[in-house]
Amino acid sequence: MGESDNASRVAELLEQRQQLTDALADSPYDIILYLRRAVVYADLDYPDLASGDAYRALLLTDEISDESFEYHEQAYEAMSMYVGTVPGILVEVEDLVPATASDNDDKDETAPDASDEDVAGDLQECQRMARVAAIRCYQILGASLLLCGCLRSAYDFCQRGLAATAPAQDKELLQTKENVDAEARRRLRELGRGEDYSPTELPNRGSVRREVYPWNTYEPNRSSPESLAYLNELLATAAPKCEVRATELPVLVEDVAAATTGGTCIQLGVFAKEDIAAGEPVLREYSLLTANNRLKESACDACGMQLPSIDKAVNCPDCYDTVFCDDFCFEQAQERYHPAVCEKDVDTIAKDPENARDADDALYVLLLARLLAMAAHQEAHPLEVDEVKFIWGDFITTENRVAALPFSFEANIATPLHILEKMDLDVFAELDVYDVWVCNTLYAKFRGTASARKSRRDGRPDVAAVHPLWCLANHDCDPNVSWEWGGRMVLWAKEERANLTLTQDKDAAKRPGGIKADQEILNHYCDINLPVQQRREWASGSLGGWCMCQRCQNEAAAAVEA
């Protein structure tokens, strides 16, 4: 297919996606519409979004099966529109779930008298179609999650699908399961291990495209005069000697060898309006977009600071276990987010991860939970909440099609839906607000900007925050500022800057600190004392690619020459 043909095909698929999205806005409990959009997402090379739609459809098949479920009536009504026909999306799987004797039993149970026979028949047929649709859901989930690299989740959905029908008949699920096995064995060979493994050992975290989706209309023109004026109004209080300006930065890519051809892009940066002395504070910022992954940690629910003595801490009067460090934090929480989660039993979600390696992911999930609470309480779309609206998620352009965003079924699909359900929000009727692509966009913003604090007890990151003004200062491995977060983010001009000699002479003279007027404020998102390769690997998750600051380029070139 030629380039123009491919562009036309993509445009056609995007139009189909929009039509289905509009249809879902009118009929948000329609299983068939979710499945059809999932296929379109798969054709557009968004297996993560296809998984999200297939999982919502799978949840609705359960709703139809049990009349006591919350959305049974809505799901049944939507499916009843297809009674007497076989939707195209189900044609290939219809024979995998034939009518059973239990269908007649269902008819007897759901028909209290003869006059209701037609209704009972429709319900019976809808329930059979729901079982058929569930198989299609399992097929899409298995194949899509495999493409995302989430092998364990893909395997689990294959197993569930095969258990729901005659395994020998569902060739697609069997093939996906074989592909999962082949990929697992390939990875084991690369690690120099034997090919035997347990399904519980399968990796369950992959990566997907990190981009501004073509239909995302919520990203503002960050370099427009209006945006700059708004941000500078905020910055005037937090950093009175600084201003936000548009600046040109290199486009970051995953392959260092290709970095020289990556080009540049216009981003925002923070610049000094006047001289700032060495050791002088540059910015002080308070944020409520915080997270704590320890269930019983004595941290303020709002700002994340260590709580004061019990007689000075402030408890929420309605959910006494939620504690704030002072009246200010309590009032801010009440104004910005807390009523959306007060007494909603969300406290244990993503808390106390068993494995240290899961601590970071838990913090990102909890940051998402806080942002969703902010959006719900403020009645705003999550991408328009002030704390994230102007944050750039270090997105890769759609054309590059780089899988740079960490992804898992639990973190990106299942847990966000669980959080929303706990908040008594309708995850179907409000699809446009809480769709998977919205969560992915928020995760991209968090991963590029969140700061974390490690526990003094075990060294694991346990508190994180997003400070939207702080993160406007761009990263450099030769920063002119240092920072410390403890309730309020504080940036201050470094007393002295590291020497940039390539001799690694620790006794070499350091350069004086301080920042001159019109110089850019250069922040740091990783341990700048690490060797260049380790710095780049560490910072790539935040930056969305390899760091291309002058120091990294110099040290990488020296390493090649050596």
N, C-alpha and C positions, 0 to 999 in steps of 0.2 A: 504494500500500500504506500503510495507516494505521500509526501509531506502535506500537500493540500488536501488529499483524500482523508488523511488522518485527522487534520484539523476540522474538516467537515463532519467526520464521524464523532469527534469529541463535542463539537457544537450541538449535534443532534442529540447526543446522550445528555448533555447538560440541559437541553430543552425538555427532554423526557423527565429528567430529575425534577425540574421545576414544576412541571405539570402534576407529577405524582405528589410533590410536596404540597402544592395547592389543594389537591384532592384530599390529602391527609388532614389538612387544616379543617376541612368540612366534615370528614369522617375519620376521626383520629383512632377509632377502635377497629379499623378494617384490616384484618390480617393479610388479605390478598394485596392490598396497596403497599403494605410494608415489605412483603416478599418481592413484589415487582420493583420497588425502589432499591431493594438490596441487590437485585440482579444488575440494575443500572449502575449502582456504585461499584460492583465487581468489575463491570465492563470498563468503567472509568479508572480502574486500578486504585480503588479505595477499599481494600478488603476489610479494613478496620471499621469503616462506616457501614459496609455490607453486614458485618457481624452485629453491629448495633441494631440495625433494622430487623435482622433475623431473630435476634434475642427478644426484642419487643413483640414481634409476632408470636414467638414461642410462649411468652407470658400470656398473651391473649388466648392462645389455644387452651391453656389451663383455665382461664376465666370461663370459657364456654363449657368446659367439662363439669364444673361444679356451680350449681345455682346459688350457693351461699357466698361465692366470691364477690368482691366489691364491684367489679366491672362486668359481671356476667350478662346483665341485661343489655348493656351497650355493645359488647362483643357479639352476643347472639343476634341482636338486631342488624348489625353490620354484615354478619355472615349470612343471615337469612336472605339478603339481596341476591345471593348466588345460588340459592336452592333451585334445582332443576337444570343447572348448567354445570360444566366443569371448567373453572378458570384455567386459562392456558398455563399458568405457572404451576398448576398441579397435575397436568395431564400425564406427565411421565412417572409420577409417583402414585397415581390413584389406585393402581392395582396392588400396591404394596400393603394397603390396609383395606382388605375386603370387609364387607358387612359381616358381623358375627351374630351369634345367637343372643349375646348380651344386648344387642341393639333392640330386640323385641322386649327384653326385660325393661330397658330404659323407657320404652314406649309406655309400658304398663305403669311404671312409677311416675311418669310425668303427665299422665292423662287421668285426672281425677274422675271424669265422666265422659260419656261418648261424644258429647258436643265439643270436647276439646281434642278430638282425635287428630284434626288437621294441624293444630298447634303442636301437639306431641310429635307428630310425624316430622314437622319442620325442625323441631329441636333435635330429634334423633338424627336427622340428616345433617344438621349443622354440627353436631358433635362428631359425626363420622368424618365430615369434611375437615374439622379441626384436627382430628387424628392424622389425616392425610397431610394437612398443612404442617403439622409438627415434624413429620419426616422431612419435608422440604426445608424446614428451619434447621434441622440437624445437619442436612447436607451442606447448606450454605455456611453454617457456623464452622463445621469441620474444615471445609476447604479454605475459607477465608482466614481463620485463625492460624492454619498451617502457613499460609502466605505471610502472615504477620510475624511468624517465628514463635508463636505461642503453642508449642507442641503439646504440652500436657492438656491444655484446654481443648485443643483440636481433637486429641485422642479421647478425652472424656465425652465430648459431644458425639463422636462417632460411636462410642460404646452405647450411649443412651439411645441413639437412633437405631442401632442394630438390635437393641433389646426391645424396641417398640414394634418390630416387624420381623419377618422371616429373614435372617441374616443373609442367606444364600441368594435372596432375590435383590437386595439393595446393592447393586454393583458399584454405585457411586460412593457410598459410605465405605464399602470394603476397599475400594481403590484409594480413598483418602487415608484410611487407616494404614494401608501399605506404604503410602508416601510418607506418612509420619514416621513409620518404622525405618524407612530408608534414610530419611534425613537424620534421625537420631543416630543411626549406625555410622553415617558419614561423619557426623560431628565427633563421635567417639574415636573413630580412626584418626581424625586430625589431632585429637588429644593424646594419641598413642595408647589408648585403652582398648580393652576387649570390647566386643560388640554386644555383650549381654547387658541388659539394663532392666530396671523396674519402671513401670509407667510413672510412678511417683517421682522418679529421678529426672523425668523429661523437663527441659527448660520451659519456663512459662512466661518469659519476658522477651519480647521482640522489639521491633522498631517499625515505624510507619512514616509516611510523608509529613514533613513539618512545613506547612505553607499557609499563606493566606488563601483560603478556599475561594474559587471563582465566584461563589454566590454570597460571600461574606461582605455585607454592606455596612458593617459596624466599625471597621477600622477607619479612624479619621485621617485626614490629610495632616500628618503630624508636623510638617514643616510650613503649613500655611500661616499667614500673618495672624489669623484668628486663634489658631492653636498655640502659636508661640506667645501671643499676648496673654492667653489664659494661663499657660504654664508659668510664665514669668510673674504673673500676679500671685500665684501660689509660692513661687520661689522667693519672692520679695521678703516673706516672713521667715522662711526656713533658711535661706542663704542670701542675706541682703547684699553681699558683695559679688554675687554671681548672676548670670543670666543664661537662659537656654537659647542656643542658636542651632541652625542647620549646619551640618558638617559632612564632608565626604569621607567615607570609610571603605576599606576593601571588602568585597563580597567573600565570605568565608566558605570554604569547601572542605569535604572530608579528606580529599587526596592532596597531600602537601605538594606533590609533584605538579598538580594542576593549579596550584594556588596563584601562580604568576599570571594565569590567564583568567582569573576569576572576575576581574573588572572591579568597579567601585559602585557604591550606592549612596544615596543621601540619607543620612540619619540625623538624630538630634545629639547634641552634646552640651555640656555645661562649661561656661567660660568665665574667667574672672573679669569683673568690670573695673576693678582696681587692685592694687597690690595687696597680697595677703601674706602676712609674716609667717615665718617658720613656727610651727606649734600652735598657730591660731585656728580656732574652729572655723570651718568652712560652711557646714550645714548641720542643722538639728531638725530631725523629723520624727513625728509620732505617727504610728500606723496601727490600725485595728486588724489588718490582714495578717494574722499570726496563726501559728499552729503549735500544739504540744502533743507529742505522741506517747506520753507517759500518763497512764490512767489516774494515778494518785499523786502526781507531781505537784508540789506546792508552787504553782505558777499562776499568775493573774490570767484569767480567761481572755481578757481583752488585749493587753499589751505584751504578755509573755514574761514579764519580770518576776523575780522571786517575790513571793508574798511576804508582807511584813508580819509582825506578831499577830496572833489571833484576835486580840482586842482592837487592832487597827484595820484589819482586813474587812471587806464589805461583801456580804452574801446577798445573792439574789433572793428576795422574799418569797418567790414562787417556786424556785428550784434550788433549794438550800445548798446543794453540793457545788453549785457554780459560784466561784469566789473571785473577787476583784481586789486589786491592791489598794484602791482608794475610791472616794466618791466620784472623782473625775472619770476614771475608767468605767465605773458602773454606769454613769450617765451617758458616756459615749457609746457604750455597748447597747444600752436601751434605745438610743437614738438611731444606731446604724445597723444592728444585726440581731441582738439577743432575743427579741420577742418571737422571731421565726423559729427558734430552736428551744425556747423555754419549755421545760417539761415534755420534750418530744423524744426522750430516750435515744439521743444520738451520741451520748458521752463515750460509749465504749467502742464505737466504730473506729477501726484502724489504730487502736491504741495498743501499746505494749507488744510490738512485733517480736516474734520468737527469735528470728535471726537478725544479727546486726546488719547484714547487707540489705535487709528490708526496711531499715529505719528511715532512710532517705525517701523511699517511695511512700511510706506511711505519712511523712510530713507533707508531701505534695498532695496526697489525697485529702488531708485535713485542711490544707490551704484552699483546695477546691470546695470543701464543705463550708468553710467560713465565707468564701465568696458567694456561694449559692444562698447562704443565709442572708448575706447583705442584699443580694439582688431581690430575694423574696420579700424581705421586710421593706425595702425601698421601692418595691413594685417597678423594678427596672430590669432590662435585659442584662444578663450577667456580663456581657462584653461592653456595656455602657456604664458600669459602676466606676466611679472616679478612680479608685485604686488601680484599675487595670486598663482603663480606656486608652490612655496614651502610651502604654508600654508596648514596645516592639518585641515580638517573640523570637527574634533572630530567625525569621522564617526564610526558608529556601524558596526561590521562585518556582512556580509550578512547572516550568519547562525543564528544570534540572532533575525533578522527580527523585530526590534523594530521601532515603528513609533515615531521618535523623532524630525523630521523636520517639523516646522510649514508650513502649505500649504493652499493656497486658489486659486480658479480658476482665480481670477483677478490678483493676484500678481505673480503667477507662470506660467500662460499660456497667458491670454488675454493682460495684460499690456506689458510684454516683446515683444509680437508680434506687438503691437501698436507702441512701441518705434522703433523697427526695420523698420517698414513700414515708419515711419516719417523720418528715416535716409536714405530712398530710397534703402533699402536692400531687396532682394528677400527672403522672409521667407520660400519659398519652395525649390528653387534651392540650398540654402545654409543650408539645414536641418542639415547636419552633424556638422555645426558650432554653430547653434542656437537652437538645440533640447531642449526639456523640461528637459532632464536629465542633460544637461550642465548647465542650469539655476539653477536647484536644487542643483547641486554640488557647484556652486558659492554661493548660499544662505547659504549652510552649512558652507562654509569657512567664509563668512561674519559674520554669527551669532556666530561663535566661536571666532572672533577676532576684530570686529568693536568696536571702542570707540565712545561715543557720548557726546555732550555738551548740557546742558539744557538752555533754554532761561531765561534770567533774568526777562523777562516780565511776563511770565505765567508759568514757571517751566516745560514746555513741551520740550522734546528733539527735537532740530531743526537742528542740524548739526552733522554729523557723518563722520568717516574716518577709513580707514584700513591702518595701518602701519606694513608692513610685517616683519620688523626686531623686532619691539617692541613686536609683538605678539609671537615671538619665546620664550620669557621668560614665563615660565609656571606659572599657577595660584596657589596661596596658600593663605589661610585665615590668615596666619601669615607672610605677605610679608616683605622682607627686602628693598624694594624700594617703592617710591611713584611716581606718574606721573601727568603730566599736559600737555594738548594738546591745543595749540593756534597757528595754522599754522605749527608748528613743534612739534612733540612729544618729550617730555623731561622726562627721567627717572633719578631719583637721589636717592642715598642711604639714607634711613630714618635716622633721627637724633636719634630716639629711637624706640624701638619696644614694642608692647603691652605686658603686663604680661599675662601669660598663666595659672594663677591660676583659679580654678573653683569656687572660692568664689565670683567672680564678685566684688571684693574689688577695687573700683576706686582709692583708695589711695595707693594700692600696688605698689612697686617699678617697674618701667619699665626697660627693658633690654637695654643696649647701642646699638646704631646703627652702621653702617659701615659693610663692607663685606670683608672677608678674601679671599686670593688667593685660588682658587679651590672650593670655595663655589658657589652654584647655585644662580642665580638671580631669586628671587621669586616675581612675579608680582601679581596683584589682579584685578579681573574682576567684583567685586561686592562690596557692602558696607560692609566692614569687621566688622563694629560695630553692625550689626544685630545679633540676636540669631541664633543658628546653623540651625534650620529648615528653617527660612526665608532666610538665606544666601544660603543654598542649593537650595531652590526653585528659587531664583533669578538667581543664577549662572548656573542652569541646562541648560538654553537656550544656553549659550555660551559654556559650557563644553560638552554638549551632554549627561549629566547624573549627578548623585549626586556627589558633591565634596567629595573626600576621603583623604583630607590632614590630618595631625596628629591632628591639632586643632579640626577639625570637628569630627573626630573619638572620641577624648577625651570627647568633650562636648556632643556628642550624647549618648555616653555610660553613662555619668553622669546623663543625663536627664532620661534615662531608669531606672537607679538605684533609682533615686528620686521618 
